[in-house]
Amino acid sequence: MIDLPKNLKYATTHEWAKLEDDNIVRVGITDFAQQQLGDLVYIKLPAVGDELKAQQHCAVVESVKTASDLYSPVSGKIVAVNELLIDEAYWVNDEPYQSWLFCIKTDTPAELDKLMDVVAYQAMIAQ
């Protein structure tokens, strides 16, 4: 069984989200997602300043197997991207819950309530 942090919210598209101070949401991909993708070789991140809607396409991760689109879990403005991952994409494979991809400042943190908790996400990936 995959170890999942209990303090995160999870999207059906396999992104994780963590609400931090000042309505900043830190976003990454789940351990399940990185295992399914295989060794990551490239990540295209959104640009700081991009305005996104919840569930809007915003990034791409490429592995030796395939490419996969990523979606914003909440609406808001991109305030930070993890530029270290541009050259070191494999860190997501090694530490998926420490290797965040981007941070988005949201005016609607209640959108996180539409995401799954750890129990619901575990049930989804077990199917």
Sequence and secondary structure as in RCSB ss.txt:
>XXXX:A:sequence
MIDLPKNLKYATTHEWAKLEDDNIVRVGITDFAQQQLGDLVYIKLPAVGDELKAQQHCAVVESVKTASDLYSPVS
GKIVAVNELLIDEAYWVNDEPYQSWLFCIKTDTPAELDKLMDVVAYQAMIAQ
>XXXX:A:secstr
     TT EE TTSEEEEE GGGEEEEEE HHHHHHH SEEEEE   TT EE TT EEEEEEESS EEEEE SS 
EEEEEE THHHH THHHHH TTT   EEEE S GGGGGGSB HHHHHHHHH 
